[in-house]
């Protein structure tokens, strides 16, 4: 298929450093990685992909080859400079007009929009392209209703976001949700469930693998708990720090946030250090700062347990990457974690924002190495079978073909 992807603020060219809070700063990092990995795998499977992203610097070339069969095009929409993603809405009409012109004579077989503003531009262009409407598949990556629920006054999304997300979901031929919880959230804002298909995020099972000599075993010092997270409050790092007070034989290693040289000036670091002091665990909490993407697998393999305790996650890559590395997981029972982590099999799910409950689960696993080993094996198998990018890309293409067939019938 000839596939157009629209990722207005998150360029796949920025994915080399890894997901947000690890190899590169900014909340768009995870989407950049997702688009890059999916596009590259589609290219490997013989499809032709063009990713359209906004030109955010004057020197950006018009077209860049990302991988075999995959090209990135920089779209002139708004000033050629960095603009916060929540401020891009006024430029989406210009983005859509550019796509209209590109597709007028030679439309793609399908367009896949990533993020709600990309959906606005994609639907505008698809309805005007060529002699027939191009089928549109929409992935939100995060929903406005969820962001407002969990971020409150800190949410900087445009006031019209939820209304426009509803309209996009009704206009798109198919909507891809990354987990079952997102299906319910979409239905709640008025997106018809019959339009929605679930395709999860993928994991690079060639990079995130079990094995190696990093694994720490009890008896060599404290147990190691590892977290990979941005240091914003809703990610639940403070929950893990407070839980550590009830797990006296463990250390907590947190990777994420600013670069190591900027830790002392970061407000999130100051907040967590204060919480650690108040909990009496300051000597057992290590904040590493941002780490490179290739540094993540050995860090995960070094863990006795990987801990992921956000208040909410649309999908949640950390438990999946940990499972792929053979590390058992203690994760909050929210969002995508409910799909990826099989409670009692690949890890343990706990209520969000409850340090004591997290501590109970952590202590139980740390005292049972055989159970942790079984969970590690089960997690690695689950990641390899269900979440490899090869399977995710094939399932995504099935949705593309479904959308195209639906569009043909409607025509």
N, C-alpha and C positions, 0 to 999 in steps of 0.2 A: 504494500500500500504506500501511497504518497501521503505522509502525515505531517500536518502543520501543528506545532505546539506553540502556544502563546503563554509566555511567562514574563509579564510586563515589568516586574521589579526585581526578579531573582534570576540572574543570568547563570546558565550552567557553566559558563567559563570561570565563574567564581568558586566552583565546587572543589578545586584542587586542594584547598586547605582543610576540607572536612566540614561536618555539620556545625551549626551555630553553637557558640560557646566552647568549641574545641579548637579546630584549626583556623577559624576566622570569626570575627565578631559579627553581630547583627542577627536579628530574628529571621532574616531571609535565607540564612545559610542552609538550613535543612531543606528548604524548597529547592535551592540551587542544586544540592546533591541529588535530591529525588529526580529532578528533571534531567540532570546529566546522566545518571545511572540508567534511567528508563530509556532515554533516547539512544544511548550507546548500545544497550541490549537490543532494542528494536533494530538498530543498524546491523548488529551481528546476525539477527534473524532474517535479514534480507530486505527490510523495509527502507524507505527513503524518508528521512526526517529533517524538517527545517524548524528550528526553534527561533521564534521572534521575541526579542527582548528590547527594552527601551535603551536608546543610546544615552549614556550618562556621563560621557566625556567626549570632548571634540575629537580626540585622536582615535577613537574606536573605528576600526575598519568596517566597511559595509557588511562584509561576509567573512566568517571564520570557520574553517573546518574543525569540528570538535572531535570526530571519530569517523571511522569508515561508514559512509552512508548518512552522516549527520553534519548539518551545517547550522551555524548560528548567524542570524541576521539582526543587525542593530537598527531599530526603528526610530526615525526622528519624530519625537512626540514630546513637546516641551523643551526647555533649555537643556543643552548637552552638559549636564552637571548632576551630581548626586542630589536626589530629592527624597525625603522620607516617604516610605511607601504609602502612608496614610494621607499624604498631600498630593498624590498623583491623579486623583479622580478627574480634575478639570482637563487633563490631557488625554483621557481615554478615547474621546471622540476623534481626535487627530490620529491616535494609534489605529483606531478602526478604519479611518479613511485611508491610511497607508495600506492596510491589509486589503481593503477593497480594490485599490489600484493594482496591487501585486497579484490578486487572484482573479481579476476580471477576465483575462484571456485564458488562464490556465489554473483553475481552482484545484486544491488538493482533494484527496478522497475523503478526508476527515480532518477536523480540527479539534485539538484537545487543549482546553483552556485550564491553566493552573492559577488559582486564586480568583476571587470574585471580580476584581477589576479587569483581569484578563478576559473573563467571561463577557463583560460588556463589549469590549472591542471585538472579540471573536464572533459574537452573535450579530453585531452590526455588520461586520464584513461578510459573514457567511450568508446572510439573507440577501446581500447585493451581488454576490460573486457569480459571474458567468451566467449560463442559461438556466441553471438549477441551483437550489439552495444547498450549501455544503453542510453535511451533518456535523453537529457540535456535541462534544463530550465535555462535561464540566467536572473538575476536581477543585474543591474549595480549600483544602489544606487546613483551614481553621474557619469557624463560623462566628459571625458577629454576635449572635445571641450568647454563645459560650464565652467569648472574650469579655462581653459586658458583665456577665454573671460572675466571672472569677476575677476580673481586673477592676471593675467598678469605675471610679472616677479616673483611674490611671489609663483607661482605654481611650486611645486617640483616634479611633476610627471615625470616618464621616458619619453624620447623623442619619444619612440615608442608607447606610450599609445593609441593614437587615431587610428593608423593603426591596432593595435592588437584588440582594441574594435570593429572595423569594422569586422575583421576576425572572432571574437567570435560570433558576432551577425549573421553572415552568416552561421556559423557552427552549432550553437545551433538549436534545434528543435523548441523551442519557446522562446521568450523574453518577460519578464514581465516588463512593464512600470508602474510607480506608478501614472502617471497623463497624461492628453492629451498632454501637452506641451512636455513631454519626447518623445512621439511618433513622433512628428515633428523633434525633435533633432536627434532621431535615424535614421529617413529617410534621414536627411541631411548628415549623415556620411556614408550612403550606406547600412543600415540594411533594408531588405525588409519589408515593412509594413505588409504584409500578415503573417509574423512570430510573430508579436507583439500583445500582449494582455494587456489590462489595468486592473490591480488589485491594489487598493490603499493600503497605509499603514493602520494599524488598531489603535484603541485606547482602552484602558482598561476601559470599561464603568462601571465596578464595582468599580474602584478606582476614576475615573474622573466622578463625578456625580453632579447634581445640589443640592441645599438644603444646610443645615447647617446654622449656625448663623454668618458666616463670612461676608456676604454681607454688604457693606457700602452704606448708602443712603445719598443723598445730605442733607445738613443741619447739619451733624455731623462733619463738617470740610471740607477740600478740597476734591474734587473728586480724586479718586486714579486711575492712569493709570499703568498697570502692563506689564512689558516685561520679557520674559524668553529667554535668548540669551547668546551665547558666545560673548566676547567683541571684536571680530575682526571687522574690518571696514565694510566688506561686509554685515554684519548682520543688519546694519542700525540703531544701537542704537543712533548714533550721529544725525540722522534725527529726531528721537523722542525727543532728548534733545533740538534741535533747534526749533522743533514745539512747545515745552512747553512754549517758550517765547511768543507765541500768544494765550496761554490758561492760563490766570492768576489765575484761581480758581482751579488748579489741581496740584497734585504731581506726579512724575514719580518714580516708584519702579522697579529696574532692578535686576533680579536674574540671576546669571550666572557668569562665569569666574573663577578666583582662589578661594580658600577657604577664608572665612572671615578674617582669621589671616594673609593672604598674600596680601590683597588688596593694601596696601600702597606701595608695591614693584612691582606692576604689571604695565607694560607699557600701556596696554589698559585702565586701570583705570586712569592713569595719563592723557592720551589723552582725555578721556571723562570728567574728572573733569575740564580740561582746557577749553573744549568746553562749559561746563555748566557755568563756570565763565564768559567767553566771551559773552555768551547769556544772562547773568544776571539771571540765574535760579539755581545757585549752591545750594541755600537753599531749593529748591524744588525737588532735584534729590537725591535718595537714592540708593546706590549700595550695594546690600546684599552679593554679592559673591555667590559661589556655594551653592545650597540648596539640601537637600535630595529629592528623588523621591516622597516619601509620603508627603512631605511638599508642593509639587506643587499644588495639588487640592485646599487646603484651601487658598493658596495665590491667585489663579485664581478667586476663589469665592469672595475674598475680593475686587475685582476690579470693579470700575464703567465701565471701558472698558479695554480690553486686546489689546495691540498694538504689531503688528509684521510687521516690515518694512525693510526686507532684500532686497538687490539688486536682489538676485535670490535664490530660494529654490527648489531643486529637488522635494520635497513633502511639507515639512513644517508641523511639528507636532504641533507647538504651537497653531495656530488657531483652529485646530481640538480638542485639549485638552481643550481649552477655551470654545468652543462650547459645548463639553460634560459636562462641569461644568455650563452651562447656562449663560456664560458671552458673551456679544456682542463683536465683533472684528472690529478693523480697521487694515487692512492688505494691503501690497503692492500687486499690481496686476501683480504678476510674478509666473512662475512655477506652483507648485501644489496648490497654493492659488487660482488660477483661477478655480480649480475643487472643492475644499473643501468649500470655502466661497461663499455663494450665495449673490451677491451684492444687498444690499437693503433688504435682508430677514434675513440672519444670521449675517450680518455685512456690512461693507463698504470697497470697494477696492479703493485704491488710487495709483497714479503713484509712482514708487520708487524714492528715493533721492530728493523728493520735500517736504520740511518741511511745507511750507505754505499750500499746498494741504492737507497734513495730519492734520494740525491744523484746517482747515475749517471743515473737516469731524468729528474730535473729538469734536469741539465746538457744532456742530449741534446735535450730539447724547447726549452730556452732558446736553443740555437744553431740552431734550425730553425724560424723564424717561419712559413714556408709550411705546415709540418706542423701547427703549433699552430692556424693559421687553419682548416685543413681539419677538425681535431678540434672546434674551436668550432662550425663549421657543422653537423657531424654530430651533436654533442651537443644543440644547440638543436632540431634536427629530431626526434631521438629523444625528448626530453622532451615536445615538443608532441604527437607522435603517440601515444606509449605511456603518458604519465604525467599528462596533463591530468586535473583532477578530474572533468570530465564523463565521461571514459572510466572512471575508477576507480569512480565512483558507479554507472554502468551495469553494470559487471562485478560490483559488490557486490550490486546488485539481482538479478542472475542467480543468485547464490549464495542470496539470500533465497528466491527462488522455488523453487530446487532443494530447500532445506530444508523449505519448506512442502509441496511435493509429496511428499517423503519422509515427512513427518509424517502426511499424509493417508493414504498407503498403509499406514503402521504402524497408524493408527487403524482 
